[in-house]
């Protein structure tokens, strides 16, 4: 008897009334509201297959169990009545006899206005964590949010909501529409195509737990491909070649070059550059820098993007050689060697990115700094093949950031399921640089048919993506 009284007392605290009417939303009691998430999920799955239909969810619970009912159909009034009555019938069998409205279509209407322990926001996060499906702002919610930058009605803009969610991208009629990125406050992130406020088309979702989905979306729902879990991402990291050195010399000394001349400019005092890690250390690396005195040269190259005899028809790259090379003639020899090698690189790796090359003595790992658009060379590090390493480091500076965040590249990586080298598995930047090096070898050099076949078989989707970039490759002649 005491147990029955306790249940009735808890029910009274929750509902605040002895009977509920149809259309009446539930109130407060977060633990009870959680019980409606499974019904909401089933209703959303129905709506995914029947987008023109309506859905409603009614919910009842006591302190230990839930009762709910959802119905989908064309006529909203009719399905309200059917779902409410069916829920009440089930609820009578459980002892409460109460049913409250939980959701209409994709909108959860449960009322937490008088609750200190729950909220719609917390309920949505619970749903997302359980089912890996996210909520997208409605047009009405957009009106109360803040447009931080640009045009959040028709154009490009950044909007932030009071809960910390943030969207940057294209808008139409006050809704997310076009290309854009949504960053949820819980750490989830979607980048890709939007239509009428929801993901539609190609896109990538990465949840805060590390799981990722790359593929097609329709009305906010995933279609076709499965979610790749964090564990799968680790176990899928198979590689094809040990390292890029298997390519050997894909550019020969007598191959064409866009190099024009090298000019000595001056001696520099207290210069600063990144410092490579010791050879026995693997990245991710700390940011190490070195101050030094050096010889400063300017190397000049023909720029194929501009007409000849104009100021922009020549690309200038600064080459700095550490004065620890005591012999200035030896310093110039190093500067000239790498100036000529850079002239043989495909134009897309040189003309729009590299600002400075620094040459240091010693045996350390080469390193690129995308921010300052420079890379550091250690000629004594004889485990490097210079031209391959130049392509790799130049890719970090000029191309990495253009492709690694592109949804088609992410989709290509996920679909390939392999990495071209062991080092490419380290992170997305090294994957990009290693893959570009092999793309240059595949499309622009005379590597063996066996290697070409193996590359194309192993990472066909990445290769296709790079083919479609239509890179300018002068002075190299490349064929797709």
C-alpha angles and dihedrals in degrees: 000000000000090000092053090050091050092052092048090048092051090047090052091051090050103045100029089208138068095234138022127217128218112275091025111134121224118252136222116320100114094193090058094047090056087065090066094061095083091052090046089052092052091048091051091050088053091049091050089061094037106035095169094056127088126232134200132187125203121191140194130175146164128202095290111024145030134225121194143160133195130188133186127204148121100269111065096196092051096050090047090058095044095046094045093050094046091048091050091050091054091041093056088058089054095049107251104081090200128120128179133189112260105174146354114209106315095338119099107212100184109136120232096165093120098037129104096186106048145034142178088254093056091045091053092050090051090052093048092049091049101043105018091234119127135213121238125209117258124226089255092053090049090060092062095043126087123256100216098184141002127355116329094179106051116356136021122328150138121244128186127194127213091253092060098259112141135194127192120184145054128350137194126184091348094306133104103264129160126011117352151131127239117198113192120208090242091063099262115136134193123189123180144057125352134191127184094346099314138080111275124167127005118001148141126230120192115186124209090250090065098256116133138196121196118181147058126349132192124191091338095312129111117243135188108355127066129238114269109223125219089249091052091050089057096045093044093062097111118152134207107207129028093231144332092269090086086076091062115183106354089166118049127208093250095048117116119282137192091211113126109174147326121232128192108229109176147302115276129212128213094358120174133217141154114278121222122238121254113274094250094057127088127210147274080096135191116249102261122179135186133205116215147150116251152171112255121212134173119220118200127207137182108256110214093197093071137053117261121263093031127111090252096049090088128061117211123204124183115228117195123190120197112245089226080091090085094196111075089200090058090048091053090048090057092046092051093046094055094038089059093045091052088052089061094054119104110271094245089063095051119023101059104032126026114087102164141012119199121199119202132178120240137059110285138129118279113245138193127209110203092188096059092028094232137118133202124228129200106193092190091062091098095181088078124085098219101218094045092048091048090054091048096049093042088053090057090055102039110026113017097085093045096059113023093071095044111111092222091055091049089049091049092051092049093046096047091053092195140080124227095228138013090249091053089068091067097084142324093273094055090044089055095047095045092047093050090051090054091044090056090048092048099046104028109034143050102255116155122283089240093058091045091052092048093050093049092047094048104044106013095148095053090048091051091050092052091045089057092053088075093214120198103242105177127173087027117072109223131187129195 
